[in-house]
Amino acid sequence: MRIGTIGAGMAGLSCAQALRHQGHDVIVFDKGRGPGGRMSTRRIDTPLGEAAFDHGAQDLTARDPAFVAQVEHWAQDGHVARWSPAGADAWVGTPAMNAPIRAMASDGDVRWNTVIDTLTYDGSHDGQWRIGNERFDAAIVAVPAEQVAPLVDAHDVALADAARSAVSDPCWTVMAAFDGPAPIDRDRLTDFGIIGSAVRNSAKPARTGPEAWVLQASADWSRAHIEDALDTVQRALLAAFADHVGVG
């Protein structure tokens, strides 16, 4: 079969990889500029040099035997490494969180910078699906729930309703580079005040560049301040972090 997949995160790429192994022709579409999704990494030029921030997922865990085997394979290829500050079964991508996603994407046909906002079923052409300007025997939707309903509403009302009922928690995130180490001996902090997670990104394996922290607000605080201006959120999170580590 010729199969079109919308979404090149870990779910979409894993599905595409499994289908290719079964002999299917799979094309994956993604609106992003490159691999990552919720495992994205942002690189920013600063006066201190280029700083890297894993601004989505901070680590991944492997417990299911099949996924453990996959992660160990990535480790052998240098795409992930263990990261003990997040726990004994925690891993991070190397040299960036999106490394395993990048490796998965390199194995197939992925169309980046491609926004898919409609999914059409054409029964007059042997029951084919149209994604963009191309036709497929089957279509797979592997995007966050909020993006699913507009794509499937015309084809599966129950699925669209289920997607609408699955609401993601918001997460305000600040990426901060400093000219020296923060005065704290831990590389990962969780659940203090308005901050749900603070991670010294520059301390993860295979990272380079200046001292870099990713500060992620709690879901409750993010929801309550979802409409705040960017600079207001930035000041609030940096102030909370500074107060916790004991600097002015």
Protein Blocks (a to p, Z undefined) as FASTA:
>chain_A
ZZddehjafklmmmmmmmmmnopacddddfbfbehijmcccddddfkbpcdddfbbfbdc
dfbfklmmmmmmmmmnopaccdfknojkbccddfbfklmmmmmmmmmccdehiacfbdcd
dfkngoiacehjbccfbdcddddfklmmmmmmmmommlmmmmmmmccddddddddddfbd
cdbfbfbdehehjbfbdcdfklpghiacjddddddddfklmmmmmmpcfklmmmmmmmmm
mmmnopZZ
